[in-house]
Amino acid sequence: SALMEQVRAVLPICVFLGGFQLLVLGQGLDNAGRLIGSLGLAIGGLALFTFGLLYGLMPIGERLGNKLPMSLSLTWLLVVAGILGVGVTLAEPALGVVKTAGSLILQKNAPYLHLLLHDAQEFLVLA
């Protein structure tokens, strides 16, 4: 089932992080009930997200991938592919996280990283 698939994906990471916290850092797991409830919600959310991708977004993409090459010239197909690529990259949530984390970078400590995350963010999209 979709739920068990997500449990198999998340559980090893949780076991590793919990073991690291207990064995290496020597800290207990505070609020274990809240932690387990949050993991359950995360697993449920991932299952719903996967369901939405499989039955909502992927059929649209498949139809687009089958019909678009037949209706456009190679030049226009490459233009549309480039626009879609940039749009998908901008919509990527991880890019927002990187930008947020970049606000913690001081220019004197990492000047090139600071430049990339503050003044030249378009290069992140192109990467």
N, C-alpha and C positions, 0 to 999 in steps of 0.2 A: 504494500500500500504506500501511498505518497507520504503518509505520516511516518511510517517506519523508515523510509528512505531518508527523511530528514533527521530522524533520530540517529541513524547510522552515520550521517555526515557530521552531526554536531557533537555526539557523545565522545569520540576520541579527543577532540579539542578540549572539551570540558574536563575530561579525566586528566589530560596532560596539565592544563592550567591549574586545576585543583591540587594535583600532586606536586607541582612546582611550588605552589603557595605553601602547602603543608611541609614538604620535605626540604626544600631549598631555603625558602624565606622563613620557615618556622612559624607561620601565622595560621591561626584557625580560620574556618569558614564562618564568618559572621552572618547572621540572618539566613540560615540554610533554607528555611521555608520560603522566604522571599526569593532567594536565588533559584530554587527549583521551580517555583511558579513562573518566574521570569523566563527561565529556559523553556518551559512548556509553551509560553506565549510566543517566544521566538521560533520554536519548532513549528507551531501552528501557523504562524505568519509566513514562514518559508514554504510550508506546504501549500498555502493559499496562493502565494506568489508563483510557485511552480505551476500550479493548476492554471492560473491566469495566463502564464506564458504559453503553456502547451495548447490551451483551447481558445485563446483569444488572440494573442500577438503572433504566434508562429504561423497560423493559417493565413493571416493577412500578409505576412512576409513571404510566405511560399507563393501565394497568388501573385504578389508584386514581382517576385523573382522570375516567375514563369511568363508573365504577360509583358513586362517592361522591355526586355530585350527584343521582343517581336515588334514593338510599336515605336521604337526610337532608333535613330542612327547611333553609330558608335560614339561620336563626339558628345551628343546629348546624353547618352547613357553614362559616360564617364563624368559629365557635369553633375547629373543627378546622384550618382554614386558618391562623388566627393561631398556634395551637400549633405547627403544622408550620413556619411562618415563623420563629418564635423558636428552635425546635430546630435548624433548618438554620443559622441565624446562629450559634448557640452552637457548632455542630460545625465551623464554618468555620476551617480552619487559620490563615488570615491573621489572624484575630482574636487567636489565641494569640501570633502573632509580634508584633502590635502591643502586646499586653500585656507581652511580654518586653522589647521595645524601650522601652516606657514606664518600665521600671525604671531606665533610664539618665537619665531626665529629672529634673532638680533643681527643686524647688518655687520657689526664688528666681529661676531663669532663665525658667520658663514656668509660672506658677501655674495658669492655666486648663487647660492641657494636662496638668499633673500631677494636678489634681483629676479630670479626665475619665479618665485612665488608672489612677489609684490608688483613688479614693474613690467614683467614680460610673460604674463600668464597665457598669452596666445600660443607660446611655444609648448605649453602643456597640452593644449588641444592638438597641435600638429604632431606631437610625439605619439 
